[in-house]
Amino acid sequence: MSGKTLKVTLVKSMNGRLKNHQASVRGLGLRRMHQTVEVIDTPENRGMINKAYYMLRVEETA
C-alpha cells in the first residue's frame, strides 16, 4: 500500500447541513472552520470526502 495522504480543510460551515454530511466531516477529524487534517488516501476516506465535497478543500501530498 502506498503511503499517500490527503490534506483536507473545512472551508464552509457545517451549520444547517445534512446530519450524514456533518458526520462524514467529523469522521475525517475536522472540528472547526479552516482546520486542516492529513488523512490516509483510502476508499473509506475518499467516500467521506465525496459525500461532503462542497464543504472541503482537498490537496494530495506525497
C-alpha positions as CSV (number, residue, x, y, z in Angstrom):
1,M,0.0,0.0,0.0
2,S,1.3,3.4,-0.9
3,G,1.8,6.0,1.9
4,K,-0.2,8.7,0.1
5,T,-2.0,11.2,2.2
6,L,-4.6,13.9,1.6
7,K,-4.7,17.3,3.2
8,V,-8.4,18.1,3.9
9,T,-9.5,21.6,5.1
10,L,-13.0,22.6,6.2
11,V,-13.8,25.8,4.2
12,K,-17.6,26.1,4.7
13,S,-19.6,25.9,7.9
14,M,-21.4,22.6,9.0
15,N,-24.3,24.6,10.4
16,G,-27.6,23.5,8.8
17,R,-26.1,20.7,6.7
18,L,-27.5,17.2,6.5
19,K,-26.6,15.1,9.5
20,N,-24.8,12.4,7.5
21,H,-22.7,15.1,5.8
22,Q,-21.8,16.5,9.2
23,A,-20.9,13.0,10.4
24,S,-18.6,12.5,7.4
25,V,-16.8,15.7,8.1
26,R,-16.4,14.8,11.8
27,G,-15.3,11.3,10.8
28,L,-12.4,12.9,8.9
29,G,-11.3,14.6,12.1
30,L,-12.4,18.1,11.3
31,R,-14.0,20.1,14.2
32,R,-13.8,23.8,13.2
33,M,-13.6,26.1,10.2
34,H,-10.2,26.3,8.4
35,Q,-8.9,23.3,10.3
36,T,-6.6,21.1,8.2
37,V,-6.0,17.4,8.8
38,E,-4.0,14.8,7.0
39,V,-5.8,11.5,6.2
40,I,-4.6,8.4,4.5
41,D,-5.8,8.0,1.0
42,T,-8.2,5.0,1.4
43,P,-11.6,4.3,-0.3
44,E,-13.3,4.9,3.0
45,N,-11.8,8.4,3.5
46,R,-12.5,9.2,-0.2
47,G,-16.1,8.2,0.3
48,M,-16.5,10.6,3.3
49,I,-14.8,13.4,1.2
50,N,-17.0,12.8,-1.8
51,K,-20.2,12.9,0.4
52,A,-19.3,16.4,1.8
53,Y,-17.1,17.7,-1.1
54,Y,-18.8,21.1,-1.2
55,M,-17.5,22.0,2.3
56,L,-14.0,20.7,1.9
57,R,-10.8,21.6,0.1
58,V,-8.6,18.6,-0.7
59,E,-4.9,18.5,-1.7
60,E,-2.8,15.5,-2.4
61,T,0.5,15.1,-0.6
62,A,3.3,12.7,-1.2
